Amino acid sequence: MNETAIRSFVAIDIPDEIKDKLFSSYEKCRKEVKASWVKPENLHITLKFLGNCSQDLIGNLGRELESKLKTFGEFYIQVGGFAAFPGVKNARVLWLKAVSESNKLVEICDLVDSVATKVGFPKEKRKPSPHITIARIREPVTLDFSIFNESGDIHEFKCREVAIFKSTLTRCGSIYEVISTIML
């Protein structure tokens, strides 16, 4: 029997009340910038994109992550402040910054990558850059950040868990479903 590949990623989900605040903070931008905007329920901090893989491989990763992350400990994450990849000129992705106390967010990215590599996923080539993608821009543009609501609002939440998500692509956008949750 041929097992169907599952498109998946490891991420930190964001509490619903923070998602709502973030989404409303860039409401004006959604009217000004022609882009594919991420729905509020899909906002998250990606730790590692896994791509298409087997359910067995995802299960192995989940068990290994549970073993390694249980001693990692909870930590606070602050989100807010706009940025773009590759930059404000020729922007393709609009995102919000995500930072943590004592660089824990980068540490958890590195740990997830190390564990994923151990079970058979490719190692990341770039340094971790924790962020929340809010829009993908089809035609590169030069962004004028003055159109963004730069109220300086930084939202904070306690990260207590990491999740492995299934991502299903549809005509109406991606649908994310939690496959497993790993407590810190």
C-alpha positions in Angstrom: 0.0 0.0 0.0 1.4 3.4 -1.0 1.2 5.9 1.9 0.1 9.4 1.1 2.7 12.1 1.9 1.7 14.7 4.4 2.8 18.4 3.9 3.8 19.5 7.4 5.8 21.8 9.6 6.8 22.3 13.2 5.6 25.6 14.8 4.6 27.5 17.9 0.9 28.3 17.8 -0.1 31.8 18.9 -3.0 32.3 21.4 -6.2 33.4 19.7 -6.4 36.7 21.5 -2.9 37.6 20.3 -3.8 36.5 16.7 -6.8 38.8 16.8 -4.8 41.8 18.0 -2.0 41.1 15.4 -4.6 40.8 12.6 -6.3 44.1 13.5 -2.9 45.9 13.8 -2.3 45.4 10.1 -5.9 46.0 8.9 -4.9 49.2 7.0 -2.1 47.3 5.2 -4.5 44.7 3.9 -6.3 47.5 2.0 -3.1 49.1 0.7 -0.8 46.2 -0.3 -1.9 43.7 -2.9 -1.0 40.4 -1.4 -2.2 37.0 -0.3 -2.9 37.7 3.4 -2.7 35.0 6.0 -5.9 34.4 7.9 -5.8 35.1 11.6 -6.4 31.5 12.6 -3.3 30.5 10.5 -0.8 32.8 12.2 2.1 30.9 13.8 5.9 30.9 14.3 7.4 28.3 12.1 10.3 26.4 13.6 10.9 24.1 10.7 9.1 23.3 7.5 9.2 19.6 6.9 7.6 19.4 3.4 5.9 16.3 2.1 6.7 13.3 4.3 5.3 10.0 5.6 3.1 9.7 8.7 5.8 7.3 10.1 8.5 9.9 9.8 6.3 12.5 11.4 5.6 10.1 14.2 9.3 9.5 14.7 9.9 13.2 14.8 7.1 13.7 17.4 8.5 11.1 19.7 12.1 12.5 19.5 10.9 16.0 20.0 8.9 15.0 23.0 12.0 13.4 24.5 14.2 16.5 23.9 11.7 19.3 24.5 10.3 18.2 27.8 13.3 19.7 29.6 13.4 22.8 27.5 11.0 24.7 29.7 8.3 27.4 29.0 9.4 30.9 27.9 7.9 34.2 26.9 7.7 35.4 23.3 7.2 39.0 22.2 5.7 39.6 18.7 5.2 42.8 16.8 6.9 45.2 14.4 6.8 44.8 10.6 9.5 43.6 8.3 9.9 42.1 4.8 11.9 39.4 3.1 14.2 39.9 1.3 13.8 43.6 2.3 11.5 46.6 1.9 12.7 46.9 -1.7 11.4 44.0 -3.8 9.4 42.6 -0.9 8.0 39.2 -1.4 7.0 38.3 2.2 5.6 40.6 4.9 6.2 39.4 8.4 6.1 40.3 12.1 9.1 40.0 14.3 9.2 37.4 17.1 11.8 37.5 19.9 12.2 35.8 23.2 14.0 36.1 26.5 17.5 34.8 26.5 17.3 33.9 22.8 15.2 30.9 23.6 13.3 31.1 20.4 16.5 30.7 18.3 17.6 27.9 20.6 14.3 26.0 20.1 14.6 26.4 16.3 18.1 24.9 16.5 17.0 22.1 18.7 14.0 21.2 16.4 16.3 21.3 13.4 18.9 19.0 15.1 16.2 16.5 16.1 14.6 16.6 12.7 18.0 16.0 11.0 18.6 13.0 13.3 15.3 11.3 12.1 15.9 12.0 8.4 14.9 15.6 7.5 17.4 17.8 5.7 19.4 20.2 7.9 18.5 23.9 7.6 21.1 25.9 5.6 20.2 29.3 7.0 20.3 30.6 10.5 16.9 30.7 12.2 14.9 33.9 11.8 11.8 33.5 14.0 8.9 35.4 12.5 5.2 35.3 11.8 4.4 35.4 8.1 1.4 37.7 7.5 1.4 38.1 3.7 2.9 36.8 0.5 3.3 39.3 -2.3 3.1 37.9 -5.8 4.7 40.8 -7.6 7.7 42.2 -5.7 7.1 45.7 -4.5 8.9 48.4 -2.6 7.0 48.8 0.7 6.3 52.1 2.3 6.2 51.2 6.0 4.4 54.5 6.8 1.1 52.8 5.7 1.5 50.3 8.5 0.0 50.9 11.9 3.3 51.5 13.7 1.7 51.9 17.1 4.7 50.1 18.5 2.4 47.5 20.1 4.4 44.4 21.2 2.3 41.5 22.3 3.7 38.9 24.7 2.6 35.3 25.5 4.0 32.3 27.3 5.1 29.5 25.0 4.2 26.2 26.7 4.2 23.9 23.7 5.3 23.2 20.2 3.1 21.5 17.5 3.5 19.5 14.4 1.0 20.8 11.8 -0.5 19.3 8.7 -0.9 21.8 5.9 -3.5 21.2 3.2 -3.4 23.6 0.2 -6.7 24.6 -1.2 -8.0 27.2 -3.7 -9.1 29.3 -0.7 -5.7 29.1 1.1 -4.0 26.7 3.4 -5.8 24.8 6.1 -3.7 23.9 9.1 -4.4 21.0 11.4 -2.4 20.0 14.5 -1.1 16.5 14.2 0.6 16.4 17.6 1.4 18.7 20.5 4.7 18.6 22.5 4.7 20.2 25.9 7.7 22.1 27.1 
